Amino acid sequence: MVSSVELIILITIIFYLLSTVGYFAYLFWQKNYLQQTGYYLLAAGFLLHTMAIAYGFIQSGQIPVKNLFETLSMACWAIAGVFLILQYKFKLKILGIYAAPLLTIVMALASRLPKEPVQVENIYKSLWFIVHIIAVFIGEASFALACGVGFLYLVQEHAIKTKHHGFFFRRLPSLELLDSTGYGCIIVGFTMLSLGLVTGFVYAKSVWGKFWSWDPKEVWAGITWLLYAALLHQRLIAGWRGRRAAVMAIIGFAAVLFTFFGVNFLLKGHHGEFTRW
Amino acid sequence: MDEIVLLGINHKTAPIELRECLAFSNEETLAALETFKASPAISEVMVISTCNRVEILVATGNKTKAEETAKTYLSASKKLPVAKFEQALYAHCGDEAVRHIFMVASSLDSMMVGEPQILGQIKEAYNIAGSKKTSGVLLNRLLHRAFFVAKRVRSETGIGDHAVSISYAAIELGKKIFGSLEGKKALLIGAGEMAELAVEHLLRNKSGDILVANRTFESGVQLAQKFNGQAVRFEEIIDCLQNVDIIISSTGSPDFILTRDQVKGVMRIRRNRPLFFIDIAVPRDIDPAINRLTNSYVYDIDDLQGVIAENIEERNREAIKGARIVDESVIHFRQWYKSLGAVPTIVALREKMDSIAKTEIKKTMQSLSHLSDQDHQAITRMANAMINKILHDPTRLLKSNEAQGEKFDHLDITRKLFGLDE
């Protein structure tokens, strides 16, 4: 028996998959209507995804991040949302070949995970907590996209430097657009991550009585924050742009991924419940 | 019935020396059209002459005679024995001629596939024929279709998409680096046709200030005036690098003008804003090691040639799609051409009348249900008799043995008046 939420999730995945198909068709045939179709399909998937998450919220009265499935689902939802805004604003159509398959694969894997929420003490009902979660996820989604843009930058830069203009050279936009989009992503990501950390501190204070408790998750989140802070600082002061910024965006996202998964699986801490399965 | 015949030479069949000999100036074209028009074998004619081809396009009822006339005229007017150019001459008729003219107009038969001038040249040739009234129903239709096909090929394929000249390829590359070239400053070192062409392309893309550096300051000032730019002294080049984005270099210097270490120092001051070096000089002006610095890109003349070679390959791939569109259009044209016979037109006209009569009789009968079957038949007979009477004169005219050109005009007008092609 498939529950209605599972059905919605399934249809969401199908929409993401169709969007992936649309974007790849665009990659090959370069017809504008293909990427538009991909965009609308992804938007439709995002709406359904929003419904699924809202349903989970209403049902439990808590923001649904109570197991690995829900956490991944929330992460994908944030990536889809940030991507939709990003493409609308920067017109970086080709980024769909990164975002759409990423959503499809992560959602498809996540949907195979058990869905029973982990029991935690009732600590979720705080505005600080909700802001903390949403800000962190939007921040991480922005970093995920910055990483994708970074990859595209490296591919395009390689084509221009080596003077072998192959398949991707014609299909990828200018270095300038890729660089500024990546920069935009990192600014948004950094702002949201900062907000997420601050609200996290405040929340920690209200629950555990102290702002910072040297929890591995906290430490790694701090390291990630410092990495991005260094990147932004260097860009503003020394003009770190282009290749170096792209590489840093990729390294930064690797740190994000480790903070997200690695800490929970390898090191223990008070965020463990959220990714348990 | 007249058919379309095309006689010509092009860059594939004839060397430049021969093409030069056979080329027509505007006056010569006018004279040729006069002569051909007077020939009884030729009912319609136009002459296309560009640096890569000379083509004579005719509508004729007698193919051999028309070809003979054209060859004789070429030989006489160009003072060249027929044997000298006969080898290079190709003759197409019917579908092949139609396909050829479509290919030429779509720039699929050009030396550089996708070059945009040829369509304008054909339009010009067609206008000249129009002004001499030597084009008729067949050529009018053919050329209008050709213009349409050319437009379609250009918009539906990428034959014109990628740069195939050095200076333009450099500009395209600039766009892949900077996005837009608007407001980007450029430094021209030295002078030279290709370099200046590149600067003109830049200006057309709304680039910012142009600086000109030359060994002799005076020449620099003169060149700068041409581009509304500013001349700088040769020694100032390094300082200029702080502010410009694109450097086009084309000097006769035997050594590098800019070395890696110089640019590396500047990069720091520029805070890594990208620099794009276009080195058109041989021997090279720009140290190729600069290409390995982050955010600086160096393209020398060989690199640009390489880009062009890739682009030409791409255009040739697109040309295959273009040829498919042409084939399709040839079939459409053949259908129209076949319909132009007297019999198909008369049949189509009668069918149209019959169907109108049938519909109208049916409509009328619905409100006249009190009429007997006999009455019904009488009305039908009357309608048919009217159709016969109405069509009698047009049919006779279309079947008569009038001159070819007039006949086509009448068939064409009939088809248009009664909307037979819709």
Interface residues (C-beta under 8 A of the other chain):
Chain A: Q156 I160 K161 K163 H165 F169 R170 P173 S174 L175 E176 L177 A238 G239 W240 R241 G242 R243 R244
Chain B: H162 L173 K175 K176 I177 F178 G179 S180 R270 R271 N272 R273 P274 N291 T294 N295 Y297 Y299 D303 G306 V307 E310 E314
